Amino acid sequence: MESMTTGKFLLKVSGCQMSFRDAETLAGQLQQAGYTATDSETNADVIIFQTCCVRDTAERKIYGQINQLKALKKERPDLIIGMTGCLAQKDQNKVLKLCPHVDFVLGTQRLGELAQVLANLSTNRHRIVDTQEDGNLESLPLVRAKGVRAYVNITYGCSNFCTYCIVPYVRGPERSREPEAIITEVKEAITSGYKEIMLLGQNVNTYGKDLDGKTDFVNLLQTLDNLPGLSRVRYMTSHPRDFTNDMIRAVRDSGTVCEHFHLPIQSGSNRILSLMNRGYTREYYLDLVTTIKTLVPEASITTDFIVGFPGETDEDFADTLDLLEKARFDAAYTFIFSPRQGTKAATLPKQVPSRVKKERLSRLNAVQSRVSRDINQSLLGKKVQILVEGPSKNNPEKLSGRTRTNKLVHFSGSQELIGQLVTVCIKRAFTWTLHGELL
């Protein structure tokens, strides 16, 4: 495609890693079309919001940011403002009613139409909404974010329909990418200097089920493990229901796949898990944790919790705290239930009061913080391998990187070590971070 312009673009990205990967595709098309990146709203000719709608707070924040641009749009009528991603797919035409200064809305499967949309707007300034569900996301140009980690989609969409989750409605049913396309993209990332690959999917464990037996997640991990020049492989997110012993052994036997298992449990109550449509019980989940710790003793296990799901009683919450103590997670991402319009959970009776949700979240976090701190304390004096990511965010005079088990380590060292694998001895341990000494 020939360059159409010499303007500047600004991407404002929110949400999960998949949203940030989508933003890399947007940036690739913009650069191919002749735009250059800027950090300034006042200098931008195109401002695109790559959005998330998993929680209500994310939605309100995005709309607030878009509406802050009204004055700038009035001052500069030629400025193009667009919305892409999950919130764009969910709200569609509603976006233009709430934000009449927005020029275009592109759904999650229509990101590849960006260049054509901009070309159309350059000749005819009419507002565009395209949220069809038949887009092709393969072979699109991309500009990866700087760093040591490259994000690579292995599936798009989700077919699980957990009752609290909007994702299947805004990203469509699960679709696996062809293995050849994934391997080609990983090789290109390695050639570009990326040391770590993060495989992305709403449920990576079911990768390949729609490819007529051609491949599966275990086969993909084994194939990637043999690629020269690759230091580490990670993946997210896993669904506990579909995590098999073969997958655990594939991690154990691999040289590059990291010994970090992120397995969102969401609740420790069987009654709530059933209402959530998670497809497993607490007993099944704890057995899975035991199997991982038996087959891969050095592994770390992290999880997600939702507190305050409709109908959650004190007894249900007590089951969650009990499961947390039994599983002893290295870390947990904890959330207050946020009703999403269009999901089954939003219509369930016995919605939990906000004050109860907040109190339960505080109690859950207190227990998890204690467990995380205890586990990290056990690493004092241990030698660990880390992939150096760059300067520490809190202290630029130090470097930081992650262990294979995804623990963040800060240490003193030369900037030349960025992107390298080094060995560090842990000298201090805190709840969420470790401090070490370079060996």
HELIX and SHEET records of a PDB file:
HELIX    1   1 GLN A   17  GLN A   32  1                                  16    
HELIX    2   2 ASP A   56  ASN A   67  1                                  12    
HELIX    3   3 LYS A   70  GLU A   75  1                                   6    
HELIX    4   4 CYS A   86  ASP A   91  1                                   6    
HELIX    5   5 ASN A   93  LEU A   98  1                                   6    
HELIX    6   6 LEU A  111  GLU A  113  5                                   3    
HELIX    7   7 LEU A  114  THR A  123  1                                  10    
HELIX    8   8 VAL A  167  ARG A  171  1                                   5    
HELIX    9   9 PRO A  179  THR A  191  1                                  13    
HELIX   10  10 VAL A  204  THR A  206  5                                   3    
HELIX   11  11 PHE A  217  ASP A  225  1                                   9    
HELIX   12  12 PRO A  240  ASP A  242  5                                   3    
HELIX   13  13 ASN A  245  ASP A  253  1                                   9    
HELIX   14  14 ASN A  270  MET A  276  1                                   7    
HELIX   15  15 ARG A  282  LEU A  295  1                                  14    
HELIX   16  16 ASP A  314  ALA A  327  1                                  14    
HELIX   17  17 LYS A  344  THR A  347  5                                   4    
HELIX   18  18 SER A  354  GLN A  377  1                                  24    
HELIX   19  19 GLN A  415  LEU A  417  5                                   3    
SHEET    1   A 6 THR A  36  ALA A  37  0                                        
SHEET    2   A 6 LYS A   8  VAL A  13  1                                        
SHEET    3   A 6 VAL A  46  THR A  51  1                                        
SHEET    4   A 6 ILE A  80  GLY A  85  1                                        
SHEET    5   A 6 PHE A 104  LEU A 106  1                                        
SHEET    6   A 6 ILE A 128  ASP A 130  1                                        
SHEET    1   B 3 ARG A 149  ASN A 153  0                                        
SHEET    2   B 3 GLU A 196  LEU A 200  1                                        
SHEET    3   B 3 ARG A 232  MET A 236  1                                        
SHEET    1   C 2 THR A 155  TYR A 156  0                                        
SHEET    2   C 2 ARG A 175  SER A 176 -1                                        
SHEET    1   D 3 HIS A 260  HIS A 262  0                                        
SHEET    2   D 3 SER A 300  VAL A 307  1                                        
SHEET    3   D 3 ALA A 331  ILE A 336  1                                        
SHEET    1   E 6 LYS A 383  PRO A 391  0                                        
SHEET    2   E 6 LEU A 399  THR A 403 -1                                        
SHEET    3   E 6 LEU A 408  PHE A 411 -1                                        
SHEET    4   E 6 THR A 433  LEU A 438  1                                        
SHEET    5   E 6 LEU A 421  ALA A 429 -1                                        
SHEET    6   E 6 LYS A 383  PRO A 391 -1                                        
END                                                                             
